[in-house]
Amino acid sequence: MNQRRRILRALALFAMPFVLSRRSRAQNGGAPEAGADEDPLAPLLWVKRPVIIFADDPGDPRLAHQLAELAREKAELEARDVVVIVDDRKPARRDQASALRRRFRPHGFTVIVLSKDGEVVKRHPDVLSAFDVMRLIDRLPRRLQEMGRG
């Protein structure tokens, strides 16, 4: 329970504007949710830089560590238009997977950093430091333009 409390505290600190719904089709009687086939990243295209964290269950200690790591540099990440998306429910069956899981096909804990155009910048099987995320973003051509260096 303590681990779950830390995850919730990190989420509250980070004040994520967008978190993937944990509700699966299995909880909805097997029926697809409205918009289940739509790209959940579409509203973020050219606006935000998603950092997607996949974990097989909400009690994964790497999830809490990753969220705490990102929360430490909240202001710096917000300045880079970062939005954190958490998908912490591995479905029992593949056809119940979220749109993000179907698109990125994570294996266990995975962190994926995307650019504003939706391209994968980094796919990592372990916790990434906030410094590494910021360094990746700061090397992107669009970010260089935003900083007046491109």
N, CA, C and O atoms as a GROMACS GRO file, in nm:
protein
  600
    1MET      N    1   0.082  -0.119   0.000
    1MET     CA    2   0.000   0.000   0.000
    1MET      C    3   0.087   0.126   0.000
    1MET      O    4   0.052   0.227  -0.062
    2ASN      N    5   0.199   0.120   0.069
    2ASN     CA    6   0.289   0.233   0.076
    2ASN      C    7   0.338   0.271  -0.064
    2ASN      O    8   0.349   0.389  -0.098
    3GLN      N    9   0.368   0.169  -0.146
    3GLN     CA   10   0.414   0.192  -0.284
    3GLN      C   11   0.305   0.263  -0.364
    3GLN      O   12   0.334   0.358  -0.437
    4ARG      N   13   0.183   0.219  -0.351
    4ARG     CA   14   0.071   0.280  -0.423
    4ARG      C   15   0.053   0.426  -0.379
    4ARG      O   16   0.024   0.514  -0.461
    5ARG      N   17   0.070   0.451  -0.250
    5ARG     CA   18   0.057   0.587  -0.198
    5ARG      C   19   0.165   0.678  -0.259
    5ARG      O   20   0.137   0.793  -0.291
    6ARG      N   21   0.288   0.626  -0.274
    6ARG     CA   22   0.394   0.704  -0.334
    6ARG      C   23   0.364   0.736  -0.480
    6ARG      O   24   0.392   0.846  -0.528
    7ILE      N   25   0.307   0.638  -0.552
    7ILE     CA   26   0.271   0.660  -0.692
    7ILE      C   27   0.166   0.770  -0.701
    7ILE      O   28   0.178   0.861  -0.784
    8LEU      N   29   0.065   0.763  -0.617
    8LEU     CA   30  -0.041   0.864  -0.620
    8LEU      C   31   0.013   1.001  -0.582
    8LEU      O   32  -0.029   1.102  -0.639
    9ARG      N   33   0.105   1.006  -0.487
    9ARG     CA   34   0.166   1.133  -0.448
    9ARG      C   35   0.246   1.192  -0.564
    9ARG      O   36   0.240   1.312  -0.590
   10ALA      N   37   0.322   1.105  -0.634
   10ALA     CA   38   0.400   1.153  -0.748
   10ALA      C   39   0.308   1.203  -0.859
   10ALA      O   40   0.337   1.304  -0.923
   11LEU      N   41   0.198   1.133  -0.881
   11LEU     CA   42   0.102   1.178  -0.982
   11LEU      C   43   0.045   1.314  -0.945
   11LEU      O   44   0.032   1.402  -1.030
   12ALA      N   45   0.011   1.332  -0.818
   12ALA     CA   46  -0.045   1.459  -0.774
   12ALA      C   47   0.058   1.571  -0.786
   12ALA      O   48   0.024   1.682  -0.826
   13LEU      N   49   0.182   1.542  -0.753
   13LEU     CA   50   0.287   1.643  -0.766
   13LEU      C   51   0.308   1.684  -0.910
   13LEU      O   52   0.330   1.801  -0.941
   14PHE      N   53   0.302   1.585  -0.998
   14PHE     CA   54   0.330   1.614  -1.138
   14PHE      C   55   0.210   1.678  -1.206
   14PHE      O   56   0.225   1.743  -1.309
   15ALA      N   57   0.091   1.662  -1.148
   15ALA     CA   58  -0.032   1.722  -1.201
   15ALA      C   59  -0.044   1.700  -1.351
   15ALA      O   60  -0.052   1.794  -1.430
   16MET      N   61  -0.045   1.573  -1.388
   16MET     CA   62  -0.048   1.538  -1.529
   16MET      C   63  -0.180   1.580  -1.593
   16MET      O   64  -0.287   1.545  -1.542
   17PRO      N   65  -0.174   1.653  -1.702
   17PRO     CA   66  -0.297   1.693  -1.769
   17PRO      C   67  -0.363   1.579  -1.845
   17PRO      O   68  -0.480   1.590  -1.883
   18PHE      N   69  -0.291   1.470  -1.868
   18PHE     CA   70  -0.348   1.361  -1.945
   18PHE      C   71  -0.295   1.230  -1.892
   18PHE      O   72  -0.174   1.206  -1.894
   19VAL      N   73  -0.382   1.145  -1.844
   19VAL     CA   74  -0.344   1.011  -1.800
   19VAL      C   75  -0.438   0.914  -1.867
   19VAL      O   76  -0.560   0.930  -1.864
   20LEU      N   77  -0.381   0.812  -1.926
   20LEU     CA   78  -0.461   0.711  -1.994
   20LEU      C   79  -0.557   0.645  -1.897
   20LEU      O   80  -0.521   0.612  -1.784
   21SER      N   81  -0.679   0.627  -1.940
   21SER     CA   82  -0.779   0.561  -1.858
   21SER      C   83  -0.738   0.417  -1.831
   21SER      O   84  -0.690   0.347  -1.920
   22ARG      N   85  -0.758   0.374  -1.708
   22ARG     CA   86  -0.726   0.237  -1.671
   22ARG      C   87  -0.839   0.142  -1.704
   22ARG      O   88  -0.823   0.020  -1.696
   23ARG      N   89  -0.953   0.195  -1.739
   23ARG     CA   90  -1.070   0.113  -1.766
   23ARG      C   91  -1.050   0.033  -1.893
   23ARG      O   92  -1.025   0.090  -1.999
   24SER      N   93  -1.060  -0.096  -1.883
   24SER     CA   94  -1.037  -0.182  -2.000
   24SER      C   95  -1.169  -0.232  -2.055
   24SER      O   96  -1.275  -0.217  -1.994
   25ARG      N   97  -1.160  -0.292  -2.173
   25ARG     CA   98  -1.280  -0.348  -2.233
   25ARG      C   99  -1.335  -0.462  -2.148
   25ARG      O  100  -1.456  -0.485  -2.147
   26ALA      N  101  -1.249  -0.531  -2.077
   26ALA     CA  102  -1.295  -0.641  -1.993
   26ALA      C  103  -1.385  -0.588  -1.882
   26ALA      O  104  -1.483  -0.652  -1.846
   27GLN      N  105  -1.352  -0.472  -1.828
   27GLN     CA  106  -1.434  -0.413  -1.723
   27GLN      C  107  -1.563  -0.356  -1.781
   27GLN      O  108  -1.658  -0.329  -1.708
   28ASN      N  109  -1.566  -0.339  -1.911
   28ASN     CA  110  -1.683  -0.285  -1.979
   28ASN      C  111  -1.763  -0.396  -2.046
   28ASN      O  112  -1.832  -0.372  -2.145
   29GLY      N  113  -1.754  -0.518  -1.992
   29GLY     CA  114  -1.829  -0.630  -2.046
   29GLY      C  115  -1.773  -0.679  -2.179
   29GLY      O  116  -1.846  -0.744  -2.254
   30GLY      N  117  -1.649  -0.650  -2.209
   30GLY     CA  118  -1.588  -0.696  -2.333
   30GLY      C  119  -1.616  -0.607  -2.451
   30GLY      O  120  -1.558  -0.626  -2.558
   31ALA      N  121  -1.704  -0.509  -2.435
   31ALA     CA  122  -1.737  -0.419  -2.545
   31ALA      C  123  -1.633  -0.309  -2.554
   31ALA      O  124  -1.586  -0.260  -2.452
   32PRO      N  125  -1.598  -0.269  -2.676
   32PRO     CA  126  -1.501  -0.160  -2.688
   32PRO      C  127  -1.560  -0.030  -2.635
   32PRO      O  128  -1.679  -0.003  -2.649
   33GLU      N  129  -1.474   0.050  -2.575
   33GLU     CA  130  -1.517   0.181  -2.528
   33GLU      C  131  -1.537   0.273  -2.647
   33GLU      O  132  -1.482   0.250  -2.754
   34ALA      N  133  -1.614   0.377  -2.628
   34ALA     CA  134  -1.630   0.476  -2.734
   34ALA      C  135  -1.495   0.535  -2.765
   34ALA      O  136  -1.424   0.581  -2.675
   35GLY      N  137  -1.459   0.536  -2.891
   35GLY     CA  138  -1.331   0.592  -2.931
   35GLY      C  139  -1.212   0.502  -2.902
   35GLY      O  140  -1.099   0.550  -2.904
   36ALA      N  141  -1.235   0.374  -2.874
   36ALA     CA  142  -1.126   0.284  -2.836
   36ALA      C  143  -1.024   0.268  -2.949
   36ALA      O  144  -0.907   0.243  -2.922
   37ASP      N  145  -1.068   0.282  -3.075
   37ASP     CA  146  -0.976   0.266  -3.187
   37ASP      C  147  -0.912   0.398  -3.228
   37ASP      O  148  -0.825   0.400  -3.315
   38GLU      N  149  -0.953   0.507  -3.166
   38GLU     CA  150  -0.894   0.636  -3.197
   38GLU      C  151  -0.755   0.646  -3.135
   38GLU      O  152  -0.726   0.581  -3.035
   39ASP      N  153  -0.670   0.726  -3.196
   39ASP     CA  154  -0.536   0.747  -3.144
   39ASP      C  155  -0.545   0.841  -3.024
   39ASP      O  156  -0.581   0.958  -3.041
   40PRO      N  157  -0.512   0.793  -2.903
   40PRO     CA  158  -0.522   0.880  -2.786
   40PRO      C  159  -0.416   0.991  -2.786
   40PRO      O  160  -0.426   1.086  -2.708
   41LEU      N  161  -0.316   0.979  -2.872
   41LEU     CA  162  -0.212   1.082  -2.879
   41LEU      C  163  -0.246   1.193  -2.977
   41LEU      O  164  -0.176   1.295  -2.981
   42ALA      N  165  -0.350   1.175  -3.057
   42ALA     CA  166  -0.385   1.274  -3.160
   42ALA      C  167  -0.402   1.415  -3.104
   42ALA      O  168  -0.354   1.510  -3.167
   43PRO      N  169  -0.469   1.435  -2.990
   43PRO     CA  170  -0.485   1.572  -2.939
   43PRO      C  171  -0.353   1.637  -2.896
   43PRO      O  172  -0.345   1.759  -2.881
   44LEU      N  173  -0.250   1.555  -2.877
   44LEU     CA  174  -0.121   1.606  -2.830
   44LEU      C  175  -0.025   1.638  -2.944
   44LEU      O  176   0.078   1.702  -2.923
   45LEU      N  177  -0.060   1.593  -3.065
   45LEU     CA  178   0.029   1.610  -3.180
   45LEU      C  179   0.060   1.756  -3.205
   45LEU      O  180  -0.030   1.839  -3.215
   46TRP      N  181   0.189   1.789  -3.214
   46TRP     CA  182   0.242   1.923  -3.237
   46TRP      C  183   0.219   2.019  -3.121
   46TRP      O  184   0.248   2.139  -3.132
   47VAL      N  185   0.166   1.967  -3.008
   47VAL     CA  186   0.139   2.052  -2.892
   47VAL      C  187   0.225   2.010  -2.772
   47VAL      O  188   0.282   2.096  -2.704
   48LYS      N  189   0.234   1.881  -2.747
   48LYS     CA  190   0.306   1.828  -2.630
   48LYS      C  191   0.405   1.720  -2.672
   48LYS      O  192   0.398   1.665  -2.782
   49ARG      N  193   0.499   1.693  -2.582
   49ARG     CA  194   0.595   1.583  -2.599
   49ARG      C  195   0.559   1.475  -2.497
   49ARG      O  196   0.593   1.488  -2.380
   50PRO      N  197   0.491   1.370  -2.540
   50PRO     CA  198   0.451   1.265  -2.446
   50PRO      C  199   0.568   1.181  -2.397
   50PRO      O  200   0.657   1.144  -2.473
   51VAL      N  201   0.566   1.151  -2.268
   51VAL     CA  202   0.652   1.050  -2.209
   51VAL      C  203   0.555   0.944  -2.159
   51VAL      O  204   0.479   0.968  -2.065
   52ILE      N  205   0.559   0.828  -2.222
   52ILE     CA  206   0.464   0.721  -2.188
   52ILE      C  207   0.536   0.619  -2.101
   52ILE      O  208   0.643   0.570  -2.137
   53ILE      N  209   0.476   0.588  -1.988
   53ILE     CA  210   0.532   0.489  -1.896
   53ILE      C  211   0.437   0.370  -1.894
   53ILE      O  212   0.320   0.381  -1.856
   54PHE      N  213   0.489   0.254  -1.934
   54PHE     CA  214   0.412   0.130  -1.930
   54PHE      C  215   0.463   0.046  -1.814
   54PHE      O  216   0.584   0.031  -1.795
   55ALA      N  217   0.372  -0.009  -1.737
   55ALA     CA  218   0.405  -0.104  -1.631
   55ALA      C  219   0.296  -0.211  -1.634
   55ALA      O  220   0.182  -0.184  -1.669
   56ASP      N  221   0.334  -0.332  -1.596
   56ASP     CA  222   0.237  -0.440  -1.598
   56ASP      C  223   0.137  -0.434  -1.483
   56ASP      O  224   0.028  -0.490  -1.491
   57ASP      N  225   0.175  -0.366  -1.374
   57ASP     CA  226   0.079  -0.344  -1.266
   57ASP      C  227   0.116  -0.218  -1.190
   57ASP      O  228   0.232  -0.176  -1.192
   58PRO      N  229   0.018  -0.157  -1.124
   58PRO     CA  230   0.042  -0.029  -1.058
   58PRO      C  231   0.139  -0.037  -0.940
   58PRO      O  232   0.187   0.066  -0.894
   59GLY      N  233   0.167  -0.156  -0.891
   59GLY     CA  234   0.258  -0.172  -0.779
   59GLY      C  235   0.404  -0.188  -0.819
   59GLY      O  236   0.489  -0.209  -0.732
   60ASP      N  237   0.434  -0.177  -0.947
   60ASP     CA  238   0.573  -0.192  -0.993
   60ASP      C  239   0.658  -0.081  -0.933
   60ASP      O  240   0.628   0.037  -0.953
   61PRO      N  241   0.764  -0.115  -0.859
   61PRO     CA  242   0.845  -0.011  -0.795
   61PRO      C  243   0.914   0.081  -0.896
   61PRO      O  244   0.943   0.196  -0.865
   62ARG      N  245   0.940   0.031  -1.017
   62ARG     CA  246   1.002   0.116  -1.119
   62ARG      C  247   0.906   0.227  -1.161
   62ARG      O  248   0.951   0.337  -1.196
   63LEU      N  249   0.776   0.202  -1.158
   63LEU     CA  250   0.678   0.304  -1.192
   63LEU      C  251   0.685   0.418  -1.090
   63LEU      O  252   0.689   0.536  -1.128
   64ALA      N  253   0.686   0.384  -0.963
   64ALA     CA  254   0.695   0.487  -0.859
   64ALA      C  255   0.826   0.564  -0.871
   64ALA      O  256   0.828   0.686  -0.855
   65HIS      N  257   0.934   0.493  -0.899
   65HIS     CA  258   1.064   0.558  -0.912
   65HIS      C  259   1.065   0.653  -1.032
   65HIS      O  260   1.115   0.764  -1.022
   66GLN      N  261   1.008   0.608  -1.145
   66GLN     CA  262   1.006   0.693  -1.265
   66GLN      C  263   0.922   0.818  -1.243
   66GLN      O  264   0.963   0.927  -1.281
   67LEU      N  265   0.806   0.802  -1.181
   67LEU     CA  266   0.720   0.918  -1.155
   67LEU      C  267   0.787   1.016  -1.058
   67LEU      O  268   0.778   1.138  -1.077
   68ALA      N  269   0.854   0.963  -0.956
   68ALA     CA  270   0.924   1.050  -0.862
   68ALA      C  271   1.039   1.123  -0.933
   68ALA      O  272   1.064   1.241  -0.907
   69GLU      N  273   1.108   1.052  -1.020
   69GLU     CA  274   1.219   1.112  -1.094
   69GLU      C  275   1.169   1.229  -1.181
   69GLU      O  276   1.232   1.335  -1.184
   70LEU      N  277   1.059   1.209  -1.249
   70LEU     CA  278   1.004   1.315  -1.334
   70LEU      C  279   0.947   1.430  -1.251
   70LEU      O  280   0.956   1.546  -1.290
   71ALA      N  281   0.888   1.396  -1.137
   71ALA     CA  282   0.829   1.500  -1.050
   71ALA      C  283   0.936   1.595  -0.996
   71ALA      O  284   0.908   1.712  -0.971
   72ARG      N  285   1.058   1.545  -0.978
   72ARG     CA  286   1.168   1.629  -0.928
   72ARG      C  287   1.199   1.746  -1.021
   72ARG      O  288   1.240   1.853  -0.975
   73GLU      N  289   1.178   1.726  -1.150
   73GLU     CA  290   1.210   1.830  -1.248
   73GLU      C  291   1.084   1.878  -1.319
   73GLU      O  292   1.085   1.908  -1.439
   74LYS      N  293   0.976   1.885  -1.244
   74LYS     CA  294   0.844   1.921  -1.300
   74LYS      C  295   0.847   2.050  -1.381
   74LYS      O  296   0.798   2.053  -1.493
   75ALA      N  297   0.904   2.156  -1.326
   75ALA     CA  298   0.904   2.285  -1.395
   75ALA      C  299   0.985   2.279  -1.524
   75ALA      O  300   0.942   2.333  -1.626
   76GLU      N  301   1.099   2.215  -1.520
   76GLU     CA  302   1.184   2.203  -1.640
   76GLU      C  303   1.114   2.121  -1.748
   76GLU      O  304   1.123   2.154  -1.867
   77LEU      N  305   1.045   2.016  -1.709
   77LEU     CA  306   0.974   1.932  -1.806
   77LEU      C  307   0.853   2.007  -1.863
   77LEU      O  308   0.824   1.996  -1.982
   78GLU      N  309   0.783   2.081  -1.780
   78GLU     CA  310   0.671   2.161  -1.829
   78GLU      C  311   0.718   2.265  -1.929
   78GLU      O  312   0.648   2.292  -2.027
   79ALA      N  313   0.836   2.323  -1.907
   79ALA     CA  314   0.891   2.422  -2.000
   79ALA      C  315   0.921   2.358  -2.136
   79ALA      O  316   0.926   2.427  -2.238
   80ARG      N  317   0.939   2.228  -2.137
   80ARG     CA  318   0.966   2.154  -2.261
   80ARG      C  319   0.839   2.090  -2.317
   80ARG      O  320   0.846   2.006  -2.407
   81ASP      N  321   0.724   2.129  -2.265
   81ASP     CA  322   0.594   2.080  -2.311
   81ASP      C  323   0.578   1.928  -2.294
   81ASP      O  324   0.515   1.863  -2.377
   82VAL      N  325   0.634   1.874  -2.187
   82VAL     CA  326   0.624   1.731  -2.160
   82VAL      C  327   0.492   1.701  -2.092
   82VAL      O  328   0.449   1.774  -2.002
   83VAL      N  329   0.429   1.594  -2.135
   83VAL     CA  330   0.311   1.541  -2.068
   83VAL      C  331   0.338   1.393  -2.042
   83VAL      O  332   0.387   1.322  -2.129
   84VAL      N  333   0.306   1.348  -1.922
   84VAL     CA  334   0.332   1.210  -1.882
   84VAL      C  335   0.202   1.130  -1.893
   84VAL      O  336   0.097   1.171  -1.845
   85ILE      N  337   0.214   1.015  -1.957
   85ILE     CA  338   0.100   0.924  -1.972
   85ILE      C  339   0.139   0.792  -1.908
   85ILE      O  340   0.246   0.738  -1.936
   86VAL      N  341   0.053   0.741  -1.822
   86VAL     CA  342   0.081   0.615  -1.751
   86VAL      C  343  -0.021   0.511  -1.793
   86VAL      O  344  -0.142   0.534  -1.788
   87ASP      N  345   0.029   0.395  -1.835
   87ASP     CA  346  -0.055   0.278  -1.863
   87ASP      C  347  -0.001   0.167  -1.776
   87ASP      O  348   0.100   0.104  -1.810
   88ASP      N  349  -0.067   0.143  -1.664
   88ASP     CA  350  -0.013   0.047  -1.566
   88ASP      C  351  -0.099  -0.079  -1.552
   88ASP      O  352  -0.099  -0.143  -1.447
   89ARG      N  353  -0.168  -0.112  -1.655
   89ARG     CA  354  -0.253  -0.233  -1.651
   89ARG      C  355  -0.227  -0.321  -1.772
   89ARG      O  356  -0.270  -0.288  -1.883
   90LYS      N  357  -0.158  -0.430  -1.753
   90LYS     CA  358  -0.139  -0.526  -1.862
   90LYS      C  359  -0.266  -0.610  -1.869
   90LYS      O  360  -0.307  -0.670  -1.770
   91PRO      N  361  -0.329  -0.614  -1.986
   91PRO     CA  362  -0.454  -0.689  -1.996
   91PRO      C  363  -0.430  -0.839  -1.996
   91PRO      O  364  -0.321  -0.887  -2.030
   92ALA      N  365  -0.533  -0.914  -1.957
   92ALA     CA  366  -0.523  -1.060  -1.957
   92ALA      C  367  -0.515  -1.113  -2.100
   92ALA      O  368  -0.446  -1.212  -2.126
   93ARG      N  369  -0.585  -1.046  -2.191
   93ARG     CA  370  -0.584  -1.090  -2.332
   93ARG      C  371  -0.539  -0.975  -2.420
   93ARG      O  372  -0.564  -0.858  -2.390
   94ARG      N  373  -0.473  -1.009  -2.528
   94ARG     CA  374  -0.419  -0.908  -2.621
   94ARG      C  375  -0.528  -0.819  -2.679
   94ARG      O  376  -0.506  -0.700  -2.700
   95ASP      N  377  -0.646  -0.875  -2.705
   95ASP     CA  378  -0.754  -0.794  -2.766
   95ASP      C  379  -0.814  -0.694  -2.667
   95ASP      O  380  -0.896  -0.611  -2.706
   96GLN      N  381  -0.775  -0.701  -2.540
   96GLN     CA  382  -0.822  -0.606  -2.440
   96GLN      C  383  -0.721  -0.494  -2.415
   96GLN      O  384  -0.744  -0.407  -2.330
   97ALA      N  385  -0.612  -0.495  -2.488
   97ALA     CA  386  -0.506  -0.396  -2.467
   97ALA      C  387  -0.553  -0.256  -2.506
   97ALA      O  388  -0.637  -0.238  -2.594
   98SER      N  389  -0.496  -0.158  -2.438
   98SER     CA  390  -0.525  -0.018  -2.470
   98SER      C  391  -0.469   0.015  -2.608
   98SER      O  392  -0.385  -0.058  -2.660
   99ALA      N  393  -0.515   0.124  -2.666
   99ALA     CA  394  -0.466   0.167  -2.797
   99ALA      C  395  -0.316   0.192  -2.792
   99ALA      O  396  -0.244   0.164  -2.888
  100LEU      N  397  -0.267   0.246  -2.680
  100LEU     CA  398  -0.123   0.271  -2.667
  100LEU      C  399  -0.044   0.140  -2.660
  100LEU      O  400   0.062   0.130  -2.721
  101ARG      N  401  -0.096   0.042  -2.589
  101ARG     CA  402  -0.027  -0.088  -2.582
  101ARG      C  403  -0.027  -0.156  -2.719
  101ARG      O  404   0.071  -0.221  -2.756
  102ARG      N  405  -0.136  -0.143  -2.792
  102ARG     CA  406  -0.140  -0.203  -2.927
  102ARG      C  407  -0.041  -0.133  -3.019
  102ARG      O  408   0.022  -0.197  -3.103
  103ARG      N  409  -0.028  -0.004  -3.004
  103ARG     CA  410   0.062   0.072  -3.092
  103ARG      C  411   0.210   0.050  -3.060
  103ARG      O  412   0.291   0.029  -3.151
  104PHE      N  413   0.245   0.053  -2.931
  104PHE     CA  414   0.387   0.048  -2.894
  104PHE      C  415   0.436  -0.089  -2.850
  104PHE      O  416   0.557  -0.112  -2.845
  105ARG      N  417   0.345  -0.180  -2.819
  105ARG     CA  418   0.378  -0.317  -2.781
  105ARG      C  419   0.490  -0.327  -2.677
  105ARG      O  420   0.595  -0.386  -2.704
  106PRO      N  421   0.469  -0.270  -2.560
  106PRO     CA  422   0.574  -0.274  -2.457
  106PRO      C  423   0.591  -0.415  -2.400
  106PRO      O  424   0.497  -0.494  -2.397
  107HIS      N  425   0.711  -0.443  -2.356
  107HIS     CA  426   0.740  -0.569  -2.288
  107HIS      C  427   0.778  -0.536  -2.145
  107HIS      O  428   0.890  -0.494  -2.118
  108GLY      N  429   0.684  -0.555  -2.054
  108GLY     CA  430   0.708  -0.521  -1.914
  108GLY      C  431   0.718  -0.371  -1.896
  108GLY      O  432   0.651  -0.294  -1.966
  109PHE      N  433   0.803  -0.329  -1.804
  109PHE     CA  434   0.821  -0.186  -1.778
  109PHE      C  435   0.894  -0.124  -1.897
  109PHE      O  436   0.999  -0.172  -1.939
  110THR      N  437   0.838  -0.017  -1.951
  110THR     CA  438   0.897   0.052  -2.066
  110THR      C  439   0.866   0.200  -2.056
  110THR      O  440   0.754   0.239  -2.021
  111VAL      N  441   0.965   0.282  -2.088
  111VAL     CA  442   0.946   0.427  -2.095
  111VAL      C  443   0.970   0.467  -2.240
  111VAL      O  444   1.074   0.433  -2.298
  112ILE      N  445   0.875   0.540  -2.297
  112ILE     CA  446   0.887   0.586  -2.436
  112ILE      C  447   0.874   0.737  -2.437
  112ILE      O  448   0.777   0.793  -2.386
  113VAL      N  449   0.973   0.803  -2.498
  113VAL     CA  450   0.971   0.948  -2.513
  113VAL      C  451   0.939   0.977  -2.659
  113VAL      O  452   1.005   0.926  -2.750
  114LEU      N  453   0.837   1.061  -2.681
  114LEU     CA  454   0.796   1.096  -2.816
  114LEU      C  455   0.824   1.244  -2.843
  114LEU      O  456   0.826   1.326  -2.750
  115SER      N  457   0.844   1.277  -2.968
  115SER     CA  458   0.858   1.417  -3.008
  115SER      C  459   0.718   1.474  -3.033
  115SER      O  460   0.620   1.400  -3.029
  116LYS      N  461   0.711   1.602  -3.058
  116LYS     CA  462   0.581   1.665  -3.084
  116LYS      C  463   0.515   1.612  -3.210
  116LYS      O  464   0.393   1.619  -3.224
  117ASP      N  465   0.595   1.559  -3.304
  117ASP     CA  466   0.536   1.504  -3.426
  117ASP      C  467   0.495   1.357  -3.410
  117ASP      O  468   0.452   1.294  -3.507
  118GLY      N  469   0.508   1.303  -3.289
  118GLY     CA  470   0.464   1.168  -3.261
  118GLY      C  471   0.567   1.060  -3.286
  118GLY      O  472   0.536   0.941  -3.270
  119GLU      N  473   0.688   1.096  -3.323
  119GLU     CA  474   0.793   0.997  -3.348
  119GLU      C  475   0.860   0.956  -3.217
  119GLU      O  476   0.876   1.037  -3.125
  120VAL      N  477   0.898   0.828  -3.210
  120VAL     CA  478   0.968   0.778  -3.091
  120VAL      C  479   1.110   0.832  -3.090
  120VAL      O  480   1.187   0.811  -3.184
  121VAL      N  481   1.145   0.900  -2.982
  121VAL     CA  482   1.280   0.954  -2.964
  121VAL      C  483   1.364   0.852  -2.888
  121VAL      O  484   1.481   0.832  -2.918
  122LYS      N  485   1.302   0.788  -2.788
  122LYS     CA  486   1.373   0.691  -2.704
  122LYS      C  487   1.274   0.590  -2.650
  122LYS      O  488   1.164   0.625  -2.609
  123ARG      N  489   1.316   0.465  -2.652
  123ARG     CA  490   1.240   0.356  -2.593
  123ARG      C  491   1.335   0.288  -2.496
  123ARG      O  492   1.441   0.239  -2.537
  124HIS      N  493   1.299   0.284  -2.368
  124HIS     CA  494   1.393   0.236  -2.267
  124HIS      C  495   1.326   0.136  -2.172
  124HIS      O  496   1.214   0.162  -2.127
  125PRO      N  497   1.391   0.023  -2.142
  125PRO     CA  498   1.329  -0.079  -2.056
  125PRO      C  499   1.347  -0.057  -1.906
  125PRO      O  500   1.312  -0.144  -1.827
  126ASP      N  501   1.400   0.057  -1.868
  126ASP     CA  502   1.420   0.085  -1.726
  126ASP      C  503   1.394   0.233  -1.700
  126ASP      O  504   1.361   0.308  -1.792
  127VAL      N  505   1.407   0.274  -1.576
  127VAL     CA  506   1.381   0.412  -1.537
  127VAL      C  507   1.480   0.505  -1.607
  127VAL      O  508   1.600   0.479  -1.611
  128LEU      N  509   1.427   0.615  -1.661
  128LEU     CA  510   1.510   0.719  -1.722
  128LEU      C  511   1.517   0.837  -1.625
  128LEU      O  512   1.416   0.874  -1.564
  129SER      N  513   1.633   0.894  -1.611
  129SER     CA  514   1.643   1.012  -1.524
  129SER      C  515   1.577   1.130  -1.595
  129SER      O  516   1.569   1.135  -1.718
  130ALA      N  517   1.530   1.224  -1.517
  130ALA     CA  518   1.469   1.345  -1.575
  130ALA      C  519   1.573   1.418  -1.659
  130ALA      O  520   1.540   1.477  -1.762
  131PHE      N  521   1.699   1.416  -1.614
  131PHE     CA  522   1.807   1.480  -1.690
  131PHE      C  523   1.819   1.417  -1.829
  131PHE      O  524   1.834   1.489  -1.928
  132ASP      N  525   1.814   1.283  -1.837
  132ASP     CA  526   1.822   1.215  -1.967
  132ASP      C  527   1.705   1.252  -2.057
  132ASP      O  528   1.723   1.272  -2.177
  133VAL      N  529   1.586   1.261  -2.001
  133VAL     CA  530   1.469   1.300  -2.079
  133VAL      C  531   1.486   1.442  -2.132
  133VAL      O  532   1.460   1.468  -2.250
  134MET      N  533   1.531   1.533  -2.047
  134MET     CA  534   1.550   1.672  -2.090
  134MET      C  535   1.660   1.682  -2.196
  134MET      O  536   1.648   1.758  -2.292
  135ARG      N  537   1.767   1.606  -2.178
  135ARG     CA  538   1.876   1.608  -2.276
  135ARG      C  539   1.829   1.557  -2.412
  135ARG      O  540   1.864   1.613  -2.515
  136LEU      N  541   1.750   1.450  -2.411
  136LEU     CA  542   1.694   1.397  -2.537
  136LEU      C  543   1.609   1.503  -2.606
  136LEU      O  544   1.622   1.525  -2.727
  137ILE      N  545   1.523   1.568  -2.530
  137ILE     CA  546   1.432   1.668  -2.586
  137ILE      C  547   1.510   1.788  -2.637
  137ILE      O  548   1.480   1.841  -2.744
  138ASP      N  549   1.610   1.831  -2.562
  138ASP     CA  550   1.686   1.950  -2.601
  138ASP      C  551   1.767   1.930  -2.729
  138ASP      O  552   1.811   2.028  -2.789
  139ARG      N  553   1.787   1.807  -2.771
  139ARG     CA  554   1.858   1.778  -2.896
  139ARG      C  555   1.766   1.772  -3.018
  139ARG      O  556   1.814   1.764  -3.131
  140LEU      N  557   1.637   1.775  -2.995
  140LEU     CA  558   1.541   1.765  -3.106
  140LEU      C  559   1.540   1.894  -3.187
  140LEU      O  560   1.548   2.003  -3.130
  141PRO      N  561   1.530   1.884  -3.320
  141PRO     CA  562   1.529   2.004  -3.405
  141PRO      C  563   1.420   2.104  -3.367
  141PRO      O  564   1.445   2.224  -3.364
  142ARG      N  565   1.301   2.055  -3.338
  142ARG     CA  566   1.192   2.147  -3.302
  142ARG      C  567   1.223   2.221  -3.172
  142ARG      O  568   1.194   2.340  -3.160
  143ARG      N  569   1.281   2.151  -3.075
  143ARG     CA  570   1.316   2.214  -2.948
  143ARG      C  571   1.426   2.318  -2.968
  143ARG      O  572   1.424   2.424  -2.906
  144LEU      N  573   1.521   2.288  -3.056
  144LEU     CA  574   1.627   2.385  -3.086
  144LEU      C  575   1.566   2.511  -3.145
  144LEU      O  576   1.610   2.622  -3.114
  145GLN      N  577   1.465   2.494  -3.232
  145GLN     CA  578   1.394   2.611  -3.289
  145GLN      C  579   1.324   2.689  -3.180
  145GLN      O  580   1.328   2.812  -3.178
  146GLU      N  581   1.258   2.618  -3.088
  146GLU     CA  582   1.188   2.683  -2.980
  146GLU      C  583   1.283   2.765  -2.891
  146GLU      O  584   1.245   2.870  -2.838
  147MET      N  585   1.405   2.716  -2.877
  147MET     CA  586   1.503   2.787  -2.795
  147MET      C  587   1.577   2.894  -2.875
  147MET      O  588   1.661   2.965  -2.820
  148GLY      N  589   1.546   2.905  -3.004
  148GLY     CA  590   1.612   3.005  -3.088
  148GLY      C  591   1.751   2.966  -3.134
  148GLY      O  592   1.832   3.051  -3.169
  149ARG      N  593   1.779   2.836  -3.133
  149ARG     CA  594   1.911   2.788  -3.172
  149ARG      C  595   1.909   2.710  -3.302
  149ARG      O  596   2.011   2.654  -3.342
  150GLY      N  597   1.794   2.705  -3.370
  150GLY     CA  598   1.786   2.621  -3.488
  150GLY      C  599   1.750   2.688  -3.610
  150GLY      O  600   1.741   2.625  -3.715
   0.00000   0.00000   0.00000
